[in-house]
Amino acid sequence: MVRQDESVVLFDPIDPFDGPVEIAIEPISGDIYVARFDPVQHGGIHKDEHHHFIYRIHREGSDLLPFIGPPAPSSVVEGSGPLTIRLMGRHLKPGAVVIASGSPVPARPGADRFELLADLPASMTSSARMIEVQVENPGGSRSNIQSFTVTADPNPPGPPPQLNSLLVYKKKRSRVVSPVVAGSSAKKLRLLVMGAEFDASAQLLVNGTAVEIVSSSSTEIVGRLTNQMLANPGDFPVQVRNATGRLSNILRLMVVP
């Protein structure tokens, strides 16, 4: 049995020699549909015309209460942010509210009267959990409960990098340059940052621009400064960005007149 946009319940092909009756259960409400196929040929112009009769047997109370099918999507990975889920149902009245884990969430009608769209906030998908979803019609009648799963991230991003200190040196670490003067030649100057949780592909950012890496470890990164970076005085933010995209705290590189 189909609506204009999609099926409500699907029947197997009816074999006239097996009944000819087929039974299917609607997954949303649990209603039973019985289809009877009339194999008798009819006279007239359309000799191959046959009749199909479909009977619906209500599950107890299903003709009064709202029913919903599984949400789409049925699951997301934690940290997915705000999300819209699609609910297909029966007896959903105008003004129906979606309840997620006991709290109402913004909802709006979908393409037709069988569909509701619900907006889950980022807080609901921030960590692994099971969310129970219901629809409540005006008047207080509530649907059956469906589950929406927020699964654990199989590849968690890990802790963010942490910066503790920085310095600029010329050729050797013992030759610390302080202060750094605007207009200085950057050819032999190196920027050293020290901290923790730097991954193997970490980038060193100066004023938002990644610099060339000279050497790196989980606790230190040495990068090359450029003449352009030192062309003018300023107070430039320095950060480390891991391959996961996570950024460190900010330290400042002072370039004085």
N, C-alpha and C positions, 0 to 999 in steps of 0.2 A: 504494500500500500504506500503510495507516494504522495508528497505534497509537490507544489510547483518547484521548490528549490532543492529538495532532497527527500530521501525515504524516511518514513516513520518506522516501518517494520518491513522486513524482507521475507518473502516466501520462497521456498524451494520450488522448482518447476513441478506443476501438478500433472501427474500421469493419470489419464482417464481410466486406466485399467487397475489403478490402486485405490479407487475410492469413489469418486474422484474428489477428495477433500485434503486440504493441507492446513496445518495449524502453526502459528508463530506467536511469540510473546514479544510485546513491545518492551524494549529495554528501559525506557524512561519511567513508565507508570506501572508496568507489570500487567497491563491489560492483555487479554487473550484475543487474538484474531483468528477466525476460522474462515477459510476461503473455500467455496464450493464451485466447481467448474461443471458447466452443463455441456456435455460433449455431443448433444443431439444436434444434428444439422437441421437448418431451417430452410424452408422453401423461399421462393421469391428470388430477387436479384442477388442478394448476398447469401449464397448457399453455404459458405464457410463460416458464417457468423455464429459465434457462441456467446453464451451469457456467463458472467462471473458474479457470484454473490459473496459478499464479505460480511461476516457477522462479528460484532465486537462484544466481548464479555468483560465487563468492568471488574478490575480488582476491587475488593471491598473499599469503598471510600474514594476510589480514584476519580470518580466523576465530580468530586467536590473539592479535593485538596490539590494544591499545586505539586507537580512532580518535576524533577530536573534530572538530566543525564550527567555523565561525567564531564567535568570542565575541560576545555581545550585552550591552552595546553594542559596536560594533567600534572606536569612537574617542571621545575626549573632548578638550576644550580644556585646555591646560595650566593648572595652578592649580585644577583641579576638586576637589582634596582626595581623601580616601579614597573608594574606589569598589568596588562589588560587580559582577563580571561573571558571566554565565551561559554555561556550556559544555554543549552537547549532544553526546553521544558514544555509542560502542558499546564493549562489553567493559570497562566501567569497574567495577572491583571495589571492595568495601568497603575503606575505608582508603586509597583512591587520593589522591595528593598532586598539587597543581597547582604547576608550576614556571614562574615568570615571569622571563625574562631570566636564567636560571640559578639563581634563588633560590626556595626553597619559600615559598609564601604560604598563609595560613589558608584552608582549604577545607572545605566541608560538603556533604552530599547535598542535592539539590534535590527536586523533586516526585516523581521516580521514579528508577529505576536508570539512566536514560539521561542524567541531569542532574547537574552539579556547579556549585556556587556558590563563587567565589573572591573573596577580599577583598584588593584592592590597596591598599597604604598610600599616604598622601598624597605620600610621597617619590617614588613612581613616576609620579605625574601632575603633578609640580611644574614640569616643563619638557618641551618638545617632544622626542619620541623615538619609536622603534619598539620595542615589547616583544614578544618571542617567548614564546608560551604553549604548554606541553605538560602532559600528564597522565602521572604515573608510578604504575603499579600496585604493590601489594606484590609483592616479588620482583624489581623493577627494570625490568620491561618498560615502555618509553615510547611514547607515542602520536606521531602526526605533529605537526608544528609549525603553529600558527596565529598570526597577527599581530594585535596590538592597537596602535592608533596614538594617541599623544598629540600633538595638533596645536598649532601656535603660535597664541596668542591674536591675532586680527586687530585687536583694539582693546586693546593693552596699557595697564595703568593708569598708567604713567608713574611718575616718582620721587615719593616722599612730600614734602609741604611741610616746610620747615625753619624753625624759629623761632630767631632770634638774640638779640632783646632786646624789652623792652616798657617802656612808661611810661604814666602817667596825667597828662593835662593838663586845664586849665580854659579853655575857649573857644579859646585860642591855644596852639600847640605850645611857645611860649616860656614859658608859665606852667605849668611842671611841678608836679604835686602829689605831694609826697613828704615824710612818709608819707601814705598814704590812711587817714583816720580813720573808724572805724565810726560810723554814724549821720549821716554827711555827706550833704547833698543831692546826688543824682547828676544833677540836671537839666542842668548844664552840663559835666559831667565826661565825658571821652572816654578810651577805652583804645586806645592805639596799639601794634601789634605789627609788628616788622620781621623780615624773613627772606628766603626764596626759594621758588620753585616753587608759589606760590599760584595756583590757577586762577580763571577768571572767576566761578565759582559757589561759591568757598570760603566756609566759615562760620567765624566766630570763636566759640569755646566758652569760657565761664567756668564752672568747676565743673560741666562737662558740659552747660550750657545755652547754646544759640545766642543771641547778642545781635544787636540791630539794627545793620546795617552802615551807616556814614555814607559811607565811601569805601573803595575797594580798588584794588590793582594787584597785579602779580606779586610785589612785594617788600614791600608795606605794606598793612595793613588797619586801619581806624579803626572802632571800634564804640562804641555807647552803653552805659554802665553803668546799672543800675537801683538805686532805693532799697533794694529787697529784697536785692540783692547786697551792699550796703554796710551792711546793718542790724546785722550782728554782726561782731566781729573774727574773723579766720581767715586761713589760708594756702591760697588757692584756685588749683587748676591751670588754666592757660590753654593752649589748643591751637587749631590750625587744622585743619579737615577739608575736603579737596577733594571735588569732585563724585563722584570715583571711590570715595569712602569711606575713602581713605587719610588717616591722622592724622599730625600732626607730633609732634615731641618736646614735652615739657612745660616751660613756664616757670611761675613762681609769682607770684601777685598777693597781696601782703601788705596786710591791713587790720588796723590796730592799734587797741587800745582808746582 
